[in-house]
Amino acid sequence: MTVAPELLPSEVPQRQPITAIIAYFLRLGTLGFGGPVALCGLMEKELVGGKGWVTRQEMRDAIAVSQALPGPLAIQVGIYVSYLRGGFWGAWAGGWAFILPNFVIVAALGALYVHFGGLSWMTAIFYGVSPAVIALIIHSCWRLAKLGMEGWPQWVVAALCFVVTIWLEAEVAILFIGAGILGILYYGSLFRGGLPPGALLTAAPIAIDTREPTASILGSLLAFFLKAGSLTFGSGLVIVPFLEKGLVQQTGWLNGREFLVAVAVGMLSPGPVVITATFVGYLVAGFWGSLVATIGIFLPSFILILAVAPILVRYRNTPNVQGFVKGAYAAAIGTILGACVLLGKIAIGDWLTVFVGLGSLAALFLIPRLSNPLLVGVTAVIGLIAFPLLEPSWVMVK
């Protein structure tokens, strides 16, 4: 009897104990700074080159598929990797282990903020750390480009997505789907009897019911963040316009200053930037609000990845799936760099932030073993010292 290629022993992912998956993602969620691209770069460094849990191809698949779906990039890549090495329950365990440290840290900051009526030192840290975060994104994007960019067609797609992202000042969902289709046409076997294109529709974005509940504020919070997690494409601060419109303009749950502080907390804490939801939830409805908001922003990622991952694992070696992945991956590189330009407008506004950004980028390239927490710690100290001396009025205002 002939064994299907996708089921050959060499193709079956090597399983890891769920305890090992939990331990790794608890550590990553505690020490991983720099936003989604930096976290993906760290996972690529540790899980491909270090532990050998995933292959380069599996990591490329994880990043490309996660970028083609709505929701936070880093968490979805973590869920995908956990699924490969721990199956269905490993995905749930690894994903929530990734989120837990961030939830504890940000909920505690929310409690302190509410208790003291504000955290003035947070602005100073934001001033120093933000340029370093931009450097982390650029450096990690360079690593990811080395991992998955294979030829000029991908670079053309990346360049187009870069320009469109800056022009529209947002990541556009159709870019990823369109780039994936171009990848099928160029790399795949659409006209040679390959996998039917309909099989790829499983990777298309799906929506969940987000009708506004009226029972309580917790129901409203859950509905809002389920919508944010399931309908918003992009990673990190690219989700900010959607959140600002809903939280400040529509619901009035936060004022402009509180919203900017929430964004700063998301940037400064380890793990995914969209942990901002936890801080917002605490400001609106205390601890239970932070819990509900956290579940709402991340739950769609589990559903989407667990729906797509089994199909991608089964058909990942077919030309059309690989073509889709290559196209979407190129779009990811372009939109991430475009988002980096947009974030730079928020993070860099004077000579010191330019110096910190360029110095951080140089350090990351010249010191391969430089840890992200150390870089964040040093730049945070710079911010705490320099902010009261320079008193830059543009910080948290631009």
Secondary structure, DSSP 8 states (H G I E B T S, - for coil): ----GGGSGGGS-----HHHHHHHHHHHHHH--SHHHHHHHHHIIIIITTS--S-HHHHHHHHHHHHTSSS-HHHHHHHHHHHHHHHHHHHHHHHHHHHHHHHHHHHHHHHHHHHHT--HHHHHHHHHHHHHHHHHHHHHHHHHHHHH--SHHHHHHHHHHHHHHHHHTS--HHHHHHHHHHHHHHHS-TTTT-S-GGGGGGGS----------S-HHHHHHHHHHHHHHH----GGGGHHHHHIIIIIIS-SS-HHHHHHHHHHHHHSSS-GGGHHHHHHHHHHHHHHHHHHHHHHHHHHHHHHHHHHHHHHHHTTSHHHHHHHHHHHHHHHHHHHHHHHHHHHHH--SHHHHHHHHHHHHHHHH-TT--HHHHHHHHHHHHHHHHHHH--TTTTT-
